[in-house]
Amino acid sequence: MRHNDHTTSDPTPFLGCCRGGVEPGARLFRGVYTEHLLDDALAALAQRCQAALLTAPAGSVICGSTALALLQVALPSQFEREANQRIHLLCSTSARATRRPGIVVHRADHHPQVFGDVLGVPLADPIVCWRQLINCWLSAKAVGTPRIASRLGFIVDPTLVPLAWSNLQVEPQPSDAYRLPPPGYFTTPGKRLFLGLVQVGDGLMRRQNPLLKHTDVIAALDKDSGSRGIRLARLICSHMRENTDAPTETWARLVAVDAGFPVPRVNHPITGPCGNALFYLDMAWLKRKTAYEYHGKWHFEATDKALADQARRNELQRLGWRVIEVTAEDLVHPDSLISRLDDALTSHSHTRESTVM
């Protein structure tokens, strides 16, 4: 094993192998030490990844939840815990890798392709990383819940995969592209992992600094037809949307869809007289002029934010919009939220249906 050459762009001042039983600093993995641990969370994760790569065959890359965390994709708690506890790396099946506690080695039939790097750490393609989370879920590994695969319910039902996958558009019509899950599915605690995988997918296509487009994911899944977990991946992709800002917005959207309402438009701009965007709605049903806004705890704690929200709400009402606000409590216990949505959309001559508006 070799010492890691230090450069100014390298997040680790020293990484190396213990020699002669003398430990040069803090231990990261068996046989790999550093002069000191870094405090910044992202740099500390990159430091651990560099250490893991020292133990891996040449050409290995970081993958799975670890790579997504380095790319700063917002991860649901079950995947965030995994990213913090173990380093996932990918190497070819022909390479020989030594097992070490805290490092999970994945195998690929071909030499891993490098998508990019963060702080000098080479990363696998984000779609590959997302697919690994799906496959780990199917095999009930690396998510902290035993026998998950036996409790998937409708998820593994082959009749629920997209019915016309090759014709699936960026915003598919749910009634044509796939069947919706039974009512209450996304609010069932034991099955929130499906929601988590949609949230990760949305995070790859986030509004700020997106890593991928929806068409990129669709094309990759088309190319990978017949592989393990492809049915579930296609179903999850059917629920994903571009331009989200937070996992809670994804949750709010799926709660509405699960209740039988149309799929709302994500981050719709409200424009001024000159065509410039005044602000963006988290979600909206355009034909019904109904805005669907998620308000986190900080919306209520920060006075300036509360005043800005009130001014925004007044302007929307002046323009003829109805505003439905949703909180974290609404997502956990959505009955009241669904009732408010029903009142708002029904008052605009809406009947529940599965169509994008």
C-alpha positions, 0 to 999 in steps of 0.5 A: 500500500502506498502513501497518498501524495499531498497536493493543495487540492487534496482534502487530506494532509496525510493518508498512509499505511501504518508502518512497523506498528507505529500509528502516524495519527487517527485511524480511518480504516484498518491500516490507513491513518491520517495526521488529523481528522477534518472538521467540515462534514463534506471534507471529512467524508472526502477524507474517508473516501480517499482512505478507502480508495487506498485499500482498493484496486486501481481504477476504483470509484466511490459509488452508492449513497457515499457518492450521492452525499459527496455530490450533495444530493439531499438524502432521506434519513435511511440513506444518509445514515448509511452514507455516514457509516460506511464507504461504498466503492465500485471496482471491476469483477476482475480486480481483487479487493481486500475486505475491511470493516466500514467499506462496502465493495461493489462489483461491475462487469466492466471498468467503472466510468468516472462521472466526475470528482469532488475534492479529488475523489472520483465518483461513479455515474449518479444513475448507477448510484441511484440504481444501487440504492434500489438494488440494496433495497430489493435485497434488504441490505444497507438500509437497516431494515431486515426483510424489506423485500418481503414487505414491498406490497404493490411495488414488486407487482409486475402489473404496476410497471409503466405500461408504455415505457418507450413512450414515457414523456418527461411529465407522463400522464399517470393514467396512461403511464403507470398505475398509482399505488393504493391510497395512503401508500406514501404515508405508511411508515413501513413503506417510506423507502419507496418515497425515499428513492423518488426523493433521491431521484428528484435530488439528481434533477434538482433546480439548483445545479442539477446533475441529470435531466429526466430524459437522461434517466429514462434513456439509461433505463432503456439501455439497461433493459432486463437488468436487476431491479429495472421494473422498480427503477422504471416505476420510481422514475415515473414518479420523479420530477425535475426542478424540485428544491427539497425532499419535503416538496417531493413528499408533499407532491406524492401525498397529493398524487396518492390521494388521487389529485393531478400531478402538480407542476413543479416550481412554476414561475409567477411572472411580472408585466415584463415577463420576468420571474417574480418568484416560483411556486413550489407546486401548482395546478395551473388550470385551477390557479391553485398554489401548493407551498411547503412551509418548513419550521424556519418559515415560521421561526424567522420573522423576515421570512414570515413577512416575505411569505405573507407579502408573497401570499397577498400578491398571489391572491391579488392575481387570483391564486388560491394558496394551500400551505403544507407543513411537516405535520400535514405530511405525517397526518395528511387527512386535513391537507387532503380535505383542504386540497379537495375543497380548493380544487373542487371549488374550481370545478375539479374532480379527482383524476390522475392527469398532469395539470 
